[in-house]
Amino acid sequence: MGEGSPGVRTDVVPMGNPDELRAYHAARELQQLIIEMVRTFKRVPPDFKSQLLRAARSVPSSIAEGFGRGTPREELQGLRISRGSLDEVRHDLRTCIRQGYTTEKPFYRAWNLAKVTRRMITELMRDRDPDSD
């Protein structure tokens, strides 16, 4: 643990700067994978594509907004919103594979990155609030 109050991790989470967060970079990478996947869709409802893209964009955007506000409470709120958007992306990825909108390779690339990103976001939330799940 870093210096400061006992039990408080000050060495792990940079306050106010999302660019230093691995979760933020993973979320941006996931967003790019989703953009590339959606470009390959054929015969997919436009509103589904649009919603998937919006949810994917929200994951890194919510992290950036929360950390840009600079308080632990706002950062935690941004992480909660980000994780909710990520769960929406994961739901839509399941729909993509079940409906045949994508093949297994791009699905699993995005799915696995989404799982890793979710773990990172959850860890950041626990760093901000040990009672977070």
SERO-4910 file (N, C-alpha, C, O; in steps of 0.05 Angstrom, whole numbers):
BEGIN
 pado doro    nc1    nc2    nc3   cac1   cac2   cac3    cc1    cc2    cc3    oc1    oc2    oc3
  Met    A     17    -24      0      0      0      0     17     25      0     40     24     10
  Gly    A      6     46    -11     22     71    -12     21     85     15     10     74     35
  Glu    A     33    108     16     33    123     41      6    135     45     -9    139     26
  Gly    A      0    141     69    -26    154     76    -39    138     98    -26    125    114
  Ser    A    -65    140     99    -81    127    120    -78     96    118    -77     86     96
  Pro    A    -77     83    140    -77     53    140   -101     42    125   -124     52    129
  Gly    A    -97     23    107   -118     11     93   -127     26     68   -144     16     53
  Val    A   -116     49     62   -123     64     39   -102     61     18    -78     67     23
  Arg    A   -109     52     -6    -90     47    -27    -86     73    -43   -103     80    -60
  Thr    A    -65     87    -38    -59    112    -52    -40    108    -75    -36    126    -91
  Asp    A    -29     84    -78     -9     80    -99    -21     67   -124     -7     64   -144
  Val    A    -46     61   -124    -58     45   -145    -74     62   -165    -72     58   -189
  Val    A    -90     80   -155   -109     94   -172   -102    124   -174   -105    138   -154
  Pro    A    -93    133   -197    -87    161   -200   -113    178   -200   -130    173   -217
  Met    A   -115    196   -182   -139    213   -181   -140    233   -204   -120    248   -208
  Gly    A   -162    234   -218   -166    255   -237   -154    251   -265   -156    268   -282
  Asn    A   -141    228   -270   -128    224   -295   -134    197   -306   -120    177   -299
  Pro    A   -154    194   -324   -160    168   -334   -139    157   -353   -138    132   -356
  Asp    A   -122    174   -364   -102    164   -383    -82    145   -370    -68    130   -384
  Glu    A    -80    146   -343    -62    128   -329    -75    102   -321    -62     86   -307
  Leu    A   -100     98   -328   -114     74   -319   -114     53   -341   -122     58   -364
  Arg    A   -106     29   -334   -107      7   -353   -136      1   -361   -141     -6   -385
  Ala    A   -154      4   -343   -182     -2   -349   -193     17   -371   -208      9   -388
  Tyr    A   -184     42   -369   -192     62   -389   -182     54   -417   -196     56   -437
  His    A   -157     46   -418   -145     38   -444   -158     12   -454   -162     10   -479
  Ala    A   -164     -6   -437   -178    -31   -445   -206    -24   -455   -215    -36   -475
  Ala    A   -219     -6   -442   -246      2   -451   -245     15   -479   -262     11   -495
  Arg    A   -224     31   -483   -221     44   -510   -215     23   -531   -225     24   -554
  Glu    A   -199      3   -524   -193    -19   -543   -219    -35   -549   -224    -42   -572
  Leu    A   -235    -40   -528   -260    -54   -533   -279    -38   -551   -291    -49   -569
  Gln    A   -280    -12   -547   -296      5   -564   -287      2   -593   -304      0   -611
  Gln    A   -261      2   -598   -251     -1   -625   -258    -28   -637   -266    -30   -660
  Leu    A   -256    -49   -621   -264    -76   -630   -294    -77   -638   -301    -89   -658
  Ile    A   -310    -64   -622   -339    -63   -628   -344    -48   -654   -360    -56   -670
  Ile    A   -330    -25   -657   -334    -10   -682   -326    -27   -706   -341    -28   -726
  Glu    A   -304    -41   -705   -296    -58   -726   -315    -81   -731   -321    -88   -754
  Met    A   -326    -93   -710   -345   -114   -712   -371   -104   -726   -381   -118   -744
  Val    A   -381    -81   -718   -406    -71   -729   -403    -65   -758   -422    -68   -773
  Arg    A   -379    -57   -767   -374    -52   -796   -379    -77   -813   -385    -74   -837
  Thr    A   -376   -100   -801   -379   -125   -816   -408   -136   -816   -414   -155   -830
  Phe    A   -426   -124   -800   -453   -133   -798   -468   -131   -824   -466   -111   -838
  Lys    A   -483   -152   -830   -501   -152   -853   -529   -159   -843   -531   -176   -825
  Arg    A   -549   -146   -853   -577   -152   -846   -581   -151   -815   -595   -168   -804
  Val    A   -571   -130   -803   -574   -126   -774   -591   -101   -771   -585    -81   -784
  Pro    A   -611   -101   -753   -627    -77   -750   -609    -53   -743   -592    -54   -725
  Pro    A   -613    -30   -757   -597     -7   -751   -598      3   -723   -578     12   -712
  Asp    A   -621      0   -710   -623      9   -682   -606     -8   -663   -596      1   -643
  Phe    A   -603    -34   -670   -586    -52   -654   -557    -43   -657   -543    -41   -637
  Lys    A   -548    -38   -681   -521    -29   -686   -515     -3   -671   -495     -1   -658
  Ser    A   -534     15   -673   -530     41   -661   -528     39   -630   -512     51   -618
  Gln    A   -546     22   -619   -545     19   -589   -520      6   -580   -509     13   -560
  Leu    A   -511    -14   -595   -486    -28   -588   -462     -8   -589   -445     -8   -571
  Leu    A   -461      8   -609   -440     28   -611   -442     49   -589   -421     57   -578
  Arg    A   -466     57   -582   -469     77   -560   -460     65   -533   -447     78   -518
  Ala    A   -468     40   -528   -460     27   -503   -429     24   -502   -417     29   -481
  Ala    A   -417     16   -524   -388     12   -525   -374     39   -521   -353     40   -508
  Arg    A   -385     60   -532   -373     87   -529   -375     96   -500   -358    110   -489
  Ser    A   -397     89   -487   -402     98   -459   -382     86   -439   -377     99   -419
  Val    A   -371     63   -445   -353     50   -425   -328     68   -420   -325     76   -397
  Pro    A   -312     75   -440   -289     93   -434   -298    122   -428   -285    135   -412
  Ser    A   -319    131   -441   -328    158   -436   -337    163   -407   -331    184   -396
  Ser    A   -350    144   -395   -359    147   -368   -336    147   -348   -336    161   -328
  Ile    A   -315    131   -354   -291    131   -338   -278    159   -340   -271    171   -319
  Ala    A   -275    169   -364   -262    195   -368   -278    217   -355   -266    235   -342
  Glu    A   -304    217   -357   -320    238   -344   -318    237   -314   -314    257   -301
  Gly    A   -320    213   -303   -318    210   -273   -291    219   -263   -290    234   -243
  Phe    A   -270    211   -276   -243    218   -267   -237    247   -273   -220    260   -260
  Gly    A   -249    258   -294   -245    286   -300   -257    305   -279   -248    328   -277
  Arg    A   -276    295   -265   -289    311   -243   -271    313   -219   -273    332   -203
  Gly    A   -254    292   -215   -233    294   -195   -238    288   -166   -220    291   -150
  Thr    A   -263    279   -160   -267    271   -132   -272    241   -131   -282    230   -150
  Pro    A   -264    228   -110   -268    199   -108   -298    191   -112   -303    170   -125
  Arg    A   -316    206   -102   -344    200   -105   -353    201   -134   -367    183   -144
  Glu    A   -344    221   -148   -351    224   -177   -337    203   -193   -348    192   -213
  Glu    A   -312    196   -186   -298    175   -200   -312    148   -197   -315    133   -216
  Leu    A   -322    143   -172   -336    118   -167   -362    117   -183   -369     96   -195
  Gln    A   -376    140   -185   -401    141   -200   -395    136   -230   -410    121   -243
  Gly    A   -374    148   -241   -366    143   -268   -360    114   -273   -367    103   -294
  Leu    A   -346    101   -254   -340     72   -257   -365     55   -256   -367     36   -271
  Arg    A   -384     63   -240   -410     48   -239   -425     50   -265   -435     30   -275
  Ile    A   -426     74   -276   -439     77   -302   -425     62   -323   -437     49   -340
  Ser    A   -398     63   -323   -382     49   -343   -387     19   -341   -390      6   -362
  Arg    A   -388      8   -317   -392    -21   -314   -420    -28   -324   -424    -50   -336
  Gly    A   -439    -12   -319   -466    -17   -329   -467    -17   -359   -480    -35   -371
  Ser    A   -454      2   -372   -452      2   -401   -437    -22   -411   -445    -33   -432
  Leu    A   -417    -30   -397   -402    -54   -405   -420    -79   -404   -418    -96   -421
  Asp    A   -436    -81   -383   -454   -104   -381   -475   -103   -404   -483   -124   -414
  Glu    A   -483    -79   -413   -500    -77   -436   -486    -87   -461   -498   -101   -478
  Val    A   -461    -80   -465   -445    -89   -487   -443   -119   -487   -447   -132   -507
  Arg    A   -438   -131   -464   -436   -160   -461   -463   -173   -469   -463   -194   -482
  His    A   -485   -162   -460   -511   -172   -467   -514   -172   -498   -523   -192   -510
  Asp    A   -507   -149   -510   -510   -147   -539   -491   -165   -554   -498   -175   -576
  Leu    A   -468   -170   -543   -449   -189   -556   -462   -217   -556   -459   -231   -576
  Arg    A   -475   -225   -535   -489   -251   -535   -510   -252   -557   -513   -272   -571
  Thr    A   -525   -230   -560   -545   -228   -581   -531   -231   -608   -541   -245   -626
  Cys    A   -508   -218   -612   -494   -219   -637   -487   -248   -645   -491   -256   -668
  Ile    A   -477   -263   -626   -469   -291   -633   -493   -309   -636   -493   -326   -654
  Arg    A   -514   -305   -620   -538   -321   -622   -553   -317   -647   -565   -335   -659
  Gln    A   -554   -292   -656   -569   -285   -681   -552   -288   -706   -562   -284   -728
  Gly    A   -527   -295   -703   -509   -299   -726   -500   -273   -739   -493   -272   -762
  Tyr    A   -500   -251   -723   -491   -225   -734   -460   -224   -737   -450   -209   -753
  Thr    A   -446   -241   -723   -417   -242   -723   -408   -271   -721   -424   -289   -715
  Thr    A   -383   -275   -726   -371   -302   -724   -358   -305   -697   -355   -285   -682
  Glu    A   -348   -329   -691   -337   -334   -665   -311   -318   -659   -308   -309   -637
  Lys    A   -294   -315   -679   -268   -302   -674   -272   -273   -664   -262   -266   -643
  Pro    A   -286   -255   -679   -290   -228   -668   -307   -227   -642   -302   -211   -625
  Phe    A   -326   -246   -640   -342   -247   -616   -324   -252   -592   -325   -238   -572
  Tyr    A   -307   -273   -593   -290   -280   -570   -269   -259   -564   -261   -255   -541
  Arg    A   -259   -246   -585   -240   -224   -580   -253   -203   -563   -242   -194   -543
  Ala    A   -277   -194   -571   -291   -174   -556   -301   -184   -529   -298   -170   -509
  Trp    A   -311   -208   -528   -321   -220   -503   -299   -222   -482   -303   -214   -459
  Asn    A   -276   -233   -490   -254   -236   -471   -244   -209   -461   -238   -206   -437
  Leu    A   -242   -189   -479   -233   -163   -471   -254   -150   -452   -247   -136   -433
  Ala    A   -279   -154   -458   -300   -144   -441   -298   -156   -413   -302   -141   -393
  Lys    A   -293   -182   -411   -290   -195   -384   -267   -183   -369   -269   -177   -345
  Val    A   -244   -180   -382   -220   -169   -369   -225   -140   -361   -218   -132   -338
  Thr    A   -238   -124   -378   -243    -96   -372   -262    -94   -348   -259    -76   -332
  Arg    A   -282   -112   -347   -300   -111   -325   -286   -116   -298   -291   -103   -278
  Arg    A   -268   -135   -298   -252   -141   -274   -236   -117   -266   -234   -110   -242
  Met    A   -224   -103   -285   -208    -79   -279   -225    -57   -267   -217    -44   -248
  Ile    A   -248    -53   -279   -266    -32   -269   -275    -39   -241   -276    -21   -224
  Thr    A   -282    -64   -237   -291    -72   -210   -269    -68   -190   -274    -59   -167
  Glu    A   -244    -74   -197   -222    -70   -179   -218    -40   -172   -213    -33   -149
  Leu    A   -221    -23   -192   -220      6   -187   -242     15   -168   -238     32   -151
  Met    A   -265      3   -172   -288     10   -155   -282      2   -126   -287     17   -107
  Arg    A   -270    -21   -122   -263    -30    -95   -241    -12    -83   -241     -8    -59
  Asp    A   -223     -3   -100   -203     16    -90   -215     42    -80   -206     54    -61
  Arg    A   -237     50    -93   -250     75    -86   -269     71    -62   -272     88    -45
  Asp    A   -282     47    -61   -302     41    -41   -301     11    -35   -311     -5    -51
  Pro    A   -289      2    -13   -286    -27     -8   -313    -42     -7   -313    -66    -10
  Asp    A   -335    -27     -4   -361    -40     -3   -373    -44    -31   -395    -56    -33
  Ser    A   -360    -34    -52   -370    -37    -79   -367    -66    -89   -349    -80    -81
  Asp    A   -386    -74   -106   -384   -100   -119   -384    -96   -148   -383   -115   -163
***
